[in-house]
Amino acid sequence: MTAEGFLEGRRLQMARGVLLQCIMGGYPPARFYGSDDGDLALVPDPAQIHRLPWSKQPRALAICDADELTGESSSLSTRGQLKAVIARYAALGLAPVVATELEFFVFAPNTDPTQPFQPPLGLDGRREDGQSAFSISSNNGLRPFFSEVYACMAALGLPRDTFMHEMGVSQFEINLLHGDPLLLADQTLLFKHLLKEVALKHGLTVVCMAKPLAHTSGSSMHIHQSIIEIGSGRNVFSDKAGEPTATFRHFIAGQQAGMADFTALFAPNVNSYQRLCHPYASPNNACWSHDNRAAGLRIPASSPAARRVENRLPGADANPYLAIAASLAAGLYGIEHKLEPSEPIQGEFEVPDNLSLPCTLHAALERLKRSQLAKELFGKEFIEGYIASKTMELTSFFDEITPWERRVLAAQA
């Protein structure tokens, strides 16, 4: 839209079915979004209108809500779904607080998708070989890129907590500061967009796939969650003596109750399950633990005021609005129904059958299809439309034969 049209308040409309467009570009049958495929109104959030600092030509980006023309939020909008979850907390006098940890890879341009990704050439003319995890000098070869990333973050008002080199080859992580869930979802979206745009300027490729490289760590989007009392700001996960509360237990239990049903929301792509097949640090279970990274739900060591629950299941490829909404909705369900969690685990452990999670996209979609909890919390239209779109993507994947199949199976017949 032109700046003049935007400033005049001209309404931007979009076909309803676009919210169910699959990643290849197609759409599920029209019955999943209304046979008329009528318009939605894109309503800009005044707090999320940003001049794009990496663009030479003056350009701006506005994050919008997708609303029905009658004024209410569209049930197909993931941002709208997150706002509805936050409102359910507010009705109880509570406000969730979240922070996201986003991991990503920085690669050289990959013009042939049949070939593996490669780290970029550093300033020393060499490619990283995997010996830079957590090094203080590990990103020196990418200093011009990261310098612009930091400057653009500051220009967009994206406060960062920590930035580090992660375990994978040319893999990095940013921790965004905790705050309002909608704000953090917006910031996560903006940061991913920023990364890719700045990378293109520097002749690089940023990849937020869950598992872009074989034999190395995948990329997560861990979600840290706590709840405060509106007015006092007190963390309701801790009592006056600093001990865990019943609300804390109920929240964990709700997370456990929803994780298997919601796995397809946290791990939305075929590649998501490549990350989860190696359980250390990418746990595909609904166990909970005090500071054990093999558990799907980890309670980080902290002061009572900062007591929180870390959901370690979502990958970097997850929709931040949907992943945060699903995690918080599950926790609230536990609070409202006073659910009790399993016993915490420590050390090495065997995952009980009732706490295991789907390990393929097909299994996750079948579980979501059977979930009454998902339909109760997000509505039948959203869940059925989401499944229809993801089923198209899964079918497209099965229409291709992978290099592994040709390499390993061709001689076996």
BABAVO-88903 format. One line per 5 residues: number of its first residue (from 1); their letters; for each residue y, z, x of C-alpha. Coordinates in steps of 0.001 Angstrom, whole numbers, plus 500000, padded with zeros to 6 digits. Example, Ala and Ser with C-alpha at 12.3 -4.5 7.8 and 13.67 -1.06 7.14 Angstrom:
<firos>
1 = AS = 495500 507800 512300  498940 507140 513670
</firos>
This chain:
<firos>
1 = MTAEG = 500000 500000 500000  503515 499348 501235  505666 502329 502122  508113 501294 499416  505402 501204 496756
6 = FLEGR = 504065 504559 497840  507498 506207 497823  508214 504778 494367  505149 506628 493108  503247 503488 492218
11 = RLQMA = 499743 504447 491073  496862 503154 493148  493683 502547 491172  490149 501833 492304  486914 500890 490568
16 = RGVLL = 484803 503962 489752  481698 502462 491337  483301 502473 494802  482512 506201 495041  478802 505282 494998
21 = QCIMG = 479039 502327 497387  476193 502550 499896  476718 502237 503650  475559 498583 503702  478246 497704 501133
26 = GYPPA = 476222 497308 497941  476172 499342 494742  473481 500925 492601  473161 499743 488978  476310 500210 486886
31 = RFYGS = 474639 502803 484646  475137 505332 487449  478941 505067 487346  479673 503789 483851  478729 500345 482644
36 = DDGDL = 482378 499265 482309  483077 500234 485963  486542 501336 484907  489277 502479 487248  489997 505822 488856
41 = ALVPD = 493454 506937 489977  493872 507809 493654  496291 510740 493660  497667 511598 497125  497638 515212 498273
46 = PAQIH = 501248 515894 499369  499996 518150 502187  497768 515402 503592  500093 512481 504229  500130 511662 507936
51 = RLPWS = 501924 509199 510198  499190 507800 512462  500307 508547 516030  497911 506125 517723  499286 503094 515867
56 = KQPRA = 502093 501053 517439  502995 499594 514059  504252 502389 511789  501352 503313 509539  500467 506354 507469
61 = LAICD = 497319 507735 505894  497205 509728 502665  494139 511695 501634  493748 511313 497881  491882 512880 495008
66 = ADELT = 489893 510479 492836  490808 511359 489265  489798 509869 485951  492655 508096 484176  492605 510949 481675
71 = GESSS = 493677 513313 484475  490560 515325 485282  488787 515063 488635  486018 512467 488808  482579 514047 489003
76 = LSTRG = 481675 511382 491588  484369 512577 494019  483038 514781 496823  486541 516172 497415  486694 517007 493723
81 = QLKAV = 483291 518678 493926  484522 520891 496777  487678 521830 494845  485510 522815 491873  483375 525112 494047
86 = IARYA = 486503 526774 495473  487790 527283 491915  484542 529029 490942  485075 531498 493779  488705 532014 492751
91 = ALGLA = 487611 532897 489215  485795 535878 490770  488822 536896 492866  487234 535470 496024  488195 532817 498552
96 = PVVAT = 485720 531241 500981  486746 530702 504591  485015 528093 506737  485123 526512 510165  483332 523388 511356
101 = ELEFF = 481881 522603 514765  481657 518845 515219  479629 517188 517987  480003 513527 518959  479154 511053 521712
106 = VFAPN = 481533 508854 523690  479890 505587 524757  480730 502284 526348  481119 499419 523849  477762 498482 522329
111 = TDPTQ = 477931 494808 521352  474166 494448 520857  472818 497057 518421  469252 496334 519565  470120 497887 522926
116 = PFQPP = 470551 501651 523546  473989 503205 523854  475272 503831 527384  477813 506341 528700  481126 504770 529701
121 = LGLDG = 482151 504134 533288  484139 507098 534570  487198 506984 536800  484800 507184 539762  483075 503988 538629
126 = RREDG = 479830 505758 537691  478101 506558 534407  477296 510140 533531  473594 510931 534035  473232 514134 532048
131 = QSAFS = 474249 516772 534579  477608 517686 533066  476658 519979 530157  479271 522750 529786  480956 521684 533050
136 = ISSNN = 484679 522365 533419  485148 518954 535052  482743 516989 532895  485340 514952 531000  487488 514019 533986
141 = GLRPF = 486194 510464 533846  487479 510279 530263  490734 512121 530870  493066 509386 529544  491046 509216 526326
146 = FSEVY = 490950 512969 525782  494630 513352 526673  495509 511011 523813  493020 512744 521496  494751 516085 522153
151 = ACMAA = 498220 514554 521646  497172 512903 518389  495612 516124 517128  498880 517924 517763  500843 515157 516007
156 = LGLPR = 498554 515401 512953  498723 519203 512893  495029 519659 513705  494696 522991 515523  491700 523136 517844
161 = DTFMH = 489884 526226 518971  487579 525082 521789  486581 521708 523194  483588 521347 525497  481000 519022 526955
166 = EMGVS = 477763 519511 525060  474129 519168 526166  473747 515418 525656  474851 512610 527968  478566 512036 527273
171 = QFEIN = 478348 514386 524271  481232 516665 523314  482019 519321 520725  485175 520555 519056  485515 523792 517091
176 = LLHGD = 488209 523619 514445  490002 526844 513522  488674 528637 510436  490577 528434 507185  490589 527110 503626
181 = PLLLA = 487478 524952 502980  489411 522003 501549  491788 522031 504499  488883 522150 506967  487113 519272 505219
186 = DQTLL = 490331 517232 505383  490794 518129 509056  487205 517208 509896  487620 513825 508195  490923 513197 509984
191 = FKHLL = 489492 514221 513343  486535 511834 513063  488894 509002 512081  491230 509898 514960  488363 509897 517482
196 = KEVAL = 487173 506429 516553  490664 504915 516480  491744 506375 519834  488417 505374 521390  488994 501733 520435
201 = KHGLT = 492383 501822 522204  490628 502986 525367  487767 500491 525245  485278 503157 524180  483004 503808 521218
206 = VVCMA = 482757 507208 519537  479515 507748 517621  478950 510514 515063  475357 509576 514294  473068 512580 514084
211 = KPLAH = 470798 511230 516854  472174 508212 518745  470070 508682 521912  466356 509253 522360  465206 512189 524497
216 = TSGSS = 468513 514041 524210  470234 516399 521824  471609 515227 518504  475020 515924 517025  475558 518634 514432
221 = MHIHQ = 478348 519783 512155  477645 523516 511913  479529 525249 509096  480684 528862 509573  481287 530664 506280
226 = SIIEI = 482759 533960 505173  484419 535164 501968  487579 537177 501566  488946 539091 498607  492041 537398 497206
231 = GSGRN = 495026 539679 497694  493632 542109 500262  492171 539490 502599  489161 541758 503183  485953 540115 504365
236 = VFSDK = 483524 540996 501557  480559 540567 503901  481447 543931 505540  482041 547338 503949  484596 549963 505040
241 = AGEPT = 482138 551340 507591  481662 547877 509093  478142 547450 507721  476787 544370 505899  477299 544432 502132
246 = ATFRH = 475077 543434 499234  477341 540394 498782  476446 539329 502321  472732 539550 501528  473143 537701 498234
251 = FIAGQ = 475110 534906 499934  472353 534403 502518  469718 534402 499788  471644 531758 497855  471814 529602 500966
256 = QAGMA = 468063 529961 501361  467495 529098 497697  469493 525871 497996  468755 524517 501470  465590 522554 500663
261 = DFTAL = 467054 521138 497439  470285 520215 499232  468796 518842 502478  469678 515275 501454  473322 516382 501107
266 = FAPNV = 473358 517964 504579  471256 515237 506241  472236 512067 504355  470819 509276 506532  467484 508097 507910
271 = NSYQR = 468705 508958 511411  469601 512519 510348  465933 513482 510516  465582 512216 514086  467861 515089 515035
276 = LCHPY = 465862 517607 513001  462424 516683 514368  463057 518736 517545  463718 522165 516068  465507 524003 518906
281 = ASPNN = 469245 524120 518184  468701 521672 515275  466607 523803 512951  465048 522305 509840  464254 525612 508163
286 = ACWSH = 465865 528084 505773  465107 531156 507876  467963 533469 508813  468517 535500 511927  471002 537526 513890
291 = DNRAA = 472123 535176 516682  468965 533040 516941  469729 529328 517242  466266 528348 516021  467123 529622 512526
296 = GLRIP = 468745 527357 509975  471053 530234 509014  472440 532126 511983  474596 535246 511921  476727 534955 515086
301 = ASSPA = 477530 538120 517012  480954 539221 515787  483109 542112 514668  482687 543283 511037  485957 541554 510100
306 = ARRVE = 484564 538241 511362  481053 538595 509909  479955 535136 508801  476989 532899 508078  476510 529740 510122
311 = NRLPG = 474686 526891 508377  473145 524905 511235  471473 522181 509176  474298 519625 508641  474610 516814 511159
316 = ADANP = 477760 515129 512425  476962 512301 510018  477319 514514 506938  480210 514101 504495  482286 517233 505283
321 = YLAIA = 483433 517680 501671  479913 517466 500297  478249 519533 503022  480787 522363 502698  480637 522203 498896
326 = ASLAA = 476826 522364 498870  476676 525252 501327  479323 527317 499535  477864 526538 496099  474455 527770 497202
331 = GLYGI = 475965 530986 498561  477901 531598 495354  474735 531009 493321  473088 533808 495308  476025 536133 494703
336 = EHKLE = 476143 535444 490969  472391 535927 490543  472126 538820 493053  469360 537091 494973  467743 538861 497922
341 = PSEPI = 466997 537056 501197  463780 537002 503188  463426 539303 506168  465438 538124 509188  463511 536527 512039
346 = QGEFE = 463985 537052 515783  462501 535460 518888  459934 532701 518514  458618 532435 514979  456503 530389 512596
351 = VPDNL = 458391 528967 509628  456852 530121 506323  455987 527302 503944  458520 528501 501388  461323 528251 503976
356 = SLPCT = 460442 524832 505394  462654 521844 504589  462036 518142 503917  461607 516256 507182  462382 512688 506046
361 = LHAAL = 465104 511175 503888  462470 510066 501365  461127 513613 501018  464648 515039 500810  465644 512630 498034
366 = ERLKR = 462458 513413 496097  463257 517136 496389  466847 516539 495249  465579 514437 492336  463492 517393 491075
371 = SQLAK = 466255 519970 491609  467630 521569 488476  469838 523723 490706  471584 520648 492141  472262 519245 488672
376 = ELFGK = 473502 522650 487501  475946 523026 490386  477126 519420 490849  476374 517720 487535  473725 515206 486568
381 = EFIEG = 475991 512175 487037  476851 513007 490640  473307 513883 491725  471681 510870 490069  474354 508523 491444
386 = YIASK = 474017 509975 494937  470231 509543 494858  470587 505952 493620  472961 505054 496466  470838 506755 499141
391 = TMELT = 467672 505139 497800  469289 501733 498361  469986 502709 501968  466433 503928 502507  465030 500718 501022
396 = SFFDE = 467242 498679 503366  465879 500624 506342  462289 499961 505284  463096 496248 505040  463415 496138 508859
401 = ITPWE = 460764 496434 511570  461801 498619 514491  461304 497868 518222  458849 500801 518408  456596 499155 515823
406 = RRVLA = 456587 495846 517690  456092 497509 521074  453354 499970 520119  451578 498605 517059  451443 494846 517612
411 = AQA = 448404 495094 519927  446582 497638 517801  445499 495434 514898
</firos>
